[in-house]
Amino acid sequence: MRHLSNKGGAALLTAPLLVFLAIAYLWPFLGVVSWSFTLPEPGLGQYGALLTDPLVQSVFVRTLRICIVVTIASVVAAYAITVVWVRGTPTQRMIAEFCILIPFWISVLTRAFGWVALLSNRGLINTWLQSIGFISEPLALVRNELGVIIGMTHFLTPFAVFPLASAMRNLDDRVLLAARGLGASRTRTFWTIFVPMTASGVIGAALIVFVFALGFFVTPAILGGGRSVLVAELVYLRIFQSPDWGLGAAISVVLVLFVGLLMALLFRYVRPKQMV
């Protein structure tokens, strides 16, 4: 009876949250789904356009390519920062903590325009390289995929730190000491013991970064300059500028389903292996 009472109390506590999520997310999403089947005329024409329109296909391919590169770069950078944050000296930990937390205090617009000021043809980097005679013409560092990748990696790296930090802090130091005691070098201990034992954090960080990157809008729109359009920006263009609400809604539905499928596969096939 007590077990049933506890379950009933938990259900009552979670019911308001479920109602809020249904009103704030599920109801609007169902409206978007209906648009994808009814605008501009009822049918599956908008989903057929996703398979036949070369522009839409190129945007999806570009989005996946950039998201994969950003995920790899962000997780690698976050791993290095997290190692210092978790296992460094007190001074190193303090510096790493400031590097992790300060970006959260700066708005995404400020960071995006800051990268424009750094990477543009007359920006600080090109101006400095030309002043020392290293280059004669400005480098194309912005309004292309490179600028988008740099800006997205800078924004998403702090989000990858926390799952990595959790995995590293749960690691048993006695295993590392045993490896060192058996004659393994620091490098071998790191690659054969430390990295495999923090694989769950790497997977979690990659999932968080990849999902965020799929729906990123502000940074790609500013640093891409309309030349490296991603899926989120394409939805905005179809809804507010074309206007082609049906196609924009179909793209949104496919994006949501893809993210849901990705998360389901990761939870289904990755978590059991980690628990063994």
N, C-alpha and C positions, 0 to 999 in steps of 0.2 A: 504494500500500500504506500509506504514511504517512497519507493522507487517511482510508482505511478504519480505520486504527488509532485515529486521533483521534476518529472518529465512534463507534467501539466504546467508547473510554474515556469519552466524554461520556455515552453511554447507561448505562454502569455507574454513573457518578456520579449521574445523575438517577433511576435506578431506585429507590433507597430513598425518595426524595421522592415519587415516583409511588405507591409502595406505601403510604406513610403517608397520602397524600391519599385514596387509595381506601378505606383502612380507616377513617379519621377522618371523611370527608365522604360519599363515594359510597355506602358500605354503609348508613349510617344513613338517607341520603336515599332509597335504594331501599326501606327499611323503611317510611318515611313514604308513599311512593308506593303500596305494597301496602295500607296502612291506608285510603288514600283510595278504593280499589276494593273493599275487603272489609268495612269497618265502616260501619254496624252490620250490613249484609248485602251480599253480593257484587253488583256492578253499578256503573252510572254515576250512581246517584241523587244522590251528593254533588256531582258536577259539574253535574248538572241544577239542584240547589239554588242553585248560584252564579249561575245565569242567571235564576232565578225569585224568589229570596228578596230582598225589598226592603231588608232590614237589611244583608245582605252587600253588595249593590250600592251602597247609600249609603256604607258604610265605604270601599269601593274608590274611589268618586268623591271622598270627602273626603280620602283619602290622597293621591291624585294631585294634587288642588288644593293641599293644604298643601305637598307635596313640590316642586311647581313654584314656589310663592311662596318657600319656603325656599331653593331652589336659586338663584333670581334674587337674593334679598337677600344670600345668603352670598357669591356670586361678585362682586357689586358691592362689598360691604364688603371682601372679600379683595383685590380689584383695587386699591382705594385704599390699603390697608395695604401691599401688595406694592410699589407704586410708590415709597412712602416708604422701604421696606426696601432696595430695590435701587438707587434713584437719589437718595436723600436725603443729607443731610450725615451725618458720623459720629455725631453726637448723635442725629439723627432715626433713623438705622439702629439704634442701640442700643435706643432706646425702642420702636421697632416690633418688634425681635426679642424683647424682653421680653413685649410684648403677644401675640406669636405663641406663644411657648414656655410661658409661665406657665399658660395654660389646660390644657396637657397634663399638668401636675403636679397638677391638682385633679380629683378623681373626678367622674364624671357625676352621682352622687347629691348630692354637695355643691353642685354648680352648680345642679341642679334645685331643691333646697330653698332655695338662696340666692335664686333668682328668685321662689319663693313668698313669701319674706320681703319682697322688694321690691315685688311686684305685688299681693299680697292686699289685701282691703278695709281691713285695719288695718296694711298694710305701710308701708314707708318712703315710697314715692312718694305714695300716697293721703293718708297722714298729713301729709306736707309740703305737698301742694297744698291740703288743707283748712285747714291752719294759716295759710297766707298768703291765704286767702279766694278762691283761684282756682276752686275747685269747692265745691259744697255737699253733694253725695253722692259716695260712693266710686265710682271708675271700675271697670268690669268688665274687669280686665286679666289675670285668671288664671281657671282652670277653664273655658276656652273656647279657640277656635282661635287667638286672638291670643296668648295665653300660650304655647301650643304652638309657634307660629311664632317667637316671641322666643327661647324656650329652645333650640329646634333650630338656629336661625340662629347663636346664640352658640356652641353646641357645634361646629358644622360649619364655621364660617368658617376656623379655622386649617388644616383639611384642604385647603381650596381654595387656600391661599397657595403651597404648594410647586410644583405644576405651573405656576402663574402666574410664580413666581420663576424657574423653569427657562427658560420662554419669554422672559422679559424679559432674563435674563442672556445668552442666546444672540443677542439682537438686535444688529445691527451699528450702532454709534453713528455711523459715517460716513454712513449713510443719513439720519439725523436732522440731522446737520450740513449735508448737502447741501440738505435741504429748507429749513433755516434760511438757508443762503447764497443760495438762490433767492428769498428774500423771504417765505416762509411764516411766519405768526405761530406762537407757541408752541401756541395752542389748535388751530390748523389742523394743525400738525405732529402733535399728539397724536392727533387724531381721524382723520386721513387716512393717517398713517404708523405711529404707535406702536401704536394699537389693532388695526388689521388685521394687523400683523406679529406680534402676540401672540395671535392668534385660536386657535392650537392649544392654548395654555395655558388659555384661557377654556373651550374645549370639554372639555379634560381635567378641569379643576376642576368644571365643571358635571356631568360624568359621575360623578365621585367623590362629590360632595355628593348628587346625586339617588339614587344606588344606596344610600348610607348612610341617607338619609332614608327610603327605602322600608321598610327593616327596623328603624327606630328604635322602641324600646319604653319605656325608663325615663323619659325626659323627657316624652313625650306622656302617659304614664300618670299622672305626678305633676302636671304643669301643666294637663293636660286635665281632671283630676278626674272621669273617667268620662263626661264630656259630649262629648268630642271623640275618640272611639275611632278608632285607626288600625288597619291590617291586622295588624301584629305583636301589638297588644294583643288584637285579636279572636281570633287564633290561640291566645293564652294563655287567654282566657276559655273558648273551646270545648274546649281540652284539659284544663284544670285545674278549671273551675268548672261547666260544663254537666252532665256531660262529654259532648262530641260529638266524639270523636276522628276520626271519618271526615271530617266537614266541616272541622275544623281542619287535617287533613292535606291535603285538597283545596285549601284556601286557600293552604297553604304551597307546594304543588307549582305552582300557578298563579303565585304570586309569584316563585318561583325561575325558572320558564320565562320570565316577563316580563322579569326582569332579564337573563337570558341572551340573549333576543332583542334587547333594547335594546343591549347591548354588542356583539352581532354586527353589528347594523345600523350602529352608529357606527364600528366598525372597518372595515366593508365600504365605506361610502359617504363617510366623513369623511377617513380617513387618506390614501387615494389623492389626493384633492383638495389636501390639505396638502402632499403630496410633489411635486406638479407645479410 
